[in-house]
Amino acid sequence: MTDMRNSHQSSGHDGKEPSDRSGKKTDAKEQKPYAGWIDLALQVSFTFAITVLAGVLGGRWLDNTFDMSPLFLLIGTFWGVGCGIYWMVLKIKQFAELKEKEAQNHEGSP
C-alpha cells in the first residue's frame, strides 16, 4: 500500500495547481484559451435549435387544433427563429464584454 501512495505522489497528481514541464504554475485559462469560444458556440447552437423546434412543434400543434394548416406553423417558425437570434445576440454581447474585461485586467496586471 505504501508503494501505491509513493507512486501517486511522485507522478505529480497531488491536488496542487497544474504546472507545465518546467515546473511553473499555469492558469487554467492559459491552458485552454478556446474553451470560452466552444462554450459560447454550443450554448448558441443548442438554444437556437431548441427555440426553432419549439416554435415549429407549437405551430404544428396549433394548426392541427384549429385546422389552419400553414398559418401557425409559419408563425411558430418565425417566432422560434426570432427568439433564437435575439438570445444569440445577447449571449455574444455578454461574451464580448467579458473578453474585453479580461483583456483590460490582463493589461493592468504586472
C-alpha positions as CSV (number, residue, x, y, z in Angstrom):
1,M,0.0,0.0,0.0
2,T,2.9,2.4,0.7
3,D,4.2,1.7,-2.9
4,M,0.9,3.0,-4.4
5,R,1.0,6.1,-2.2
6,N,4.6,6.9,-3.1
7,S,4.0,6.3,-6.8
8,H,0.9,8.5,-6.7
9,Q,2.9,11.4,-5.1
10,S,5.8,11.1,-7.5
11,S,3.5,11.3,-10.5
12,G,2.7,14.9,-9.7
13,H,-1.0,14.3,-9.0
14,D,-1.1,15.7,-5.5
15,G,-4.0,18.0,-5.9
16,K,-1.9,21.1,-6.4
17,E,-2.3,23.6,-9.2
18,P,-1.3,22.3,-12.6
19,S,2.2,23.1,-13.9
20,D,4.0,22.7,-17.1
21,R,7.1,20.6,-17.6
22,S,9.4,23.4,-16.4
23,G,7.6,23.4,-13.0
24,K,5.9,26.7,-13.5
25,K,2.3,27.0,-12.3
26,T,-0.1,27.6,-15.1
27,D,-3.5,29.1,-15.1
28,A,-6.5,27.1,-16.5
29,K,-7.3,30.0,-18.8
30,E,-3.8,29.9,-20.3
31,Q,-4.1,26.2,-20.9
32,K,-7.3,26.3,-23.0
33,P,-8.0,29.8,-24.3
34,Y,-10.5,28.5,-26.8
35,A,-12.8,26.9,-24.2
36,G,-14.9,30.0,-23.8
37,W,-15.5,30.1,-27.6
38,I,-16.5,26.5,-27.7
39,D,-18.9,27.0,-24.7
40,L,-20.5,30.0,-26.5
41,A,-20.9,28.1,-29.8
42,L,-22.5,25.2,-28.0
43,Q,-24.9,27.4,-26.0
44,V,-25.9,29.4,-29.0
45,S,-26.4,26.4,-31.3
46,F,-28.4,24.3,-28.8
47,T,-30.6,27.3,-27.8
48,F,-31.2,28.3,-31.4
49,A,-32.2,24.7,-32.3
50,I,-34.5,24.4,-29.2
51,T,-36.3,27.7,-29.9
52,V,-36.9,26.9,-33.6
53,L,-38.0,23.4,-32.7
54,A,-40.4,24.7,-30.0
55,G,-41.8,27.2,-32.5
56,V,-42.3,24.6,-35.2
57,L,-43.9,22.0,-32.9
58,G,-46.1,24.6,-31.2
59,G,-47.2,25.9,-34.6
60,R,-47.9,22.5,-35.9
61,W,-50.0,21.6,-32.8
62,L,-52.0,24.9,-33.2
63,D,-52.5,24.1,-36.9
64,N,-53.9,20.7,-36.0
65,T,-56.0,22.1,-33.2
66,F,-57.6,24.9,-35.2
67,D,-57.4,23.3,-38.7
68,M,-55.4,26.2,-40.2
69,S,-52.6,24.3,-41.9
70,P,-49.7,26.5,-42.7
71,L,-50.5,29.6,-40.7
72,F,-49.4,28.7,-37.2
73,L,-46.5,26.6,-38.4
74,L,-45.1,29.7,-40.2
75,I,-45.8,32.0,-37.2
76,G,-44.2,29.5,-34.8
77,T,-41.2,29.0,-37.1
78,F,-40.6,32.8,-37.4
79,W,-41.1,33.2,-33.7
80,G,-38.6,30.5,-32.9
81,V,-36.0,32.0,-35.3
82,G,-36.6,35.5,-33.9
83,C,-36.2,34.3,-30.3
84,G,-33.1,32.3,-31.1
85,I,-31.5,35.3,-32.9
86,Y,-32.4,37.6,-30.0
87,W,-30.9,35.3,-27.4
88,M,-27.8,34.7,-29.6
89,V,-27.1,38.5,-29.8
90,L,-27.5,38.8,-26.1
91,K,-25.1,36.0,-25.4
92,I,-22.5,37.3,-27.9
93,K,-22.7,40.8,-26.3
94,Q,-22.2,39.3,-22.9
95,F,-19.3,37.2,-24.1
96,A,-17.6,40.2,-25.8
97,E,-18.0,42.3,-22.7
98,L,-16.4,39.5,-20.6
99,K,-13.5,39.1,-23.0
100,E,-12.9,42.9,-23.1
101,K,-13.0,43.0,-19.3
102,E,-10.5,40.1,-19.1
103,A,-8.2,41.9,-21.6
104,Q,-8.3,45.0,-19.5
105,N,-7.5,43.1,-16.4
106,H,-4.7,41.3,-18.1
107,E,-3.2,44.5,-19.4
108,G,-3.3,46.0,-15.9
109,S,-1.7,43.1,-14.1
110,P,2.1,43.1,-13.6
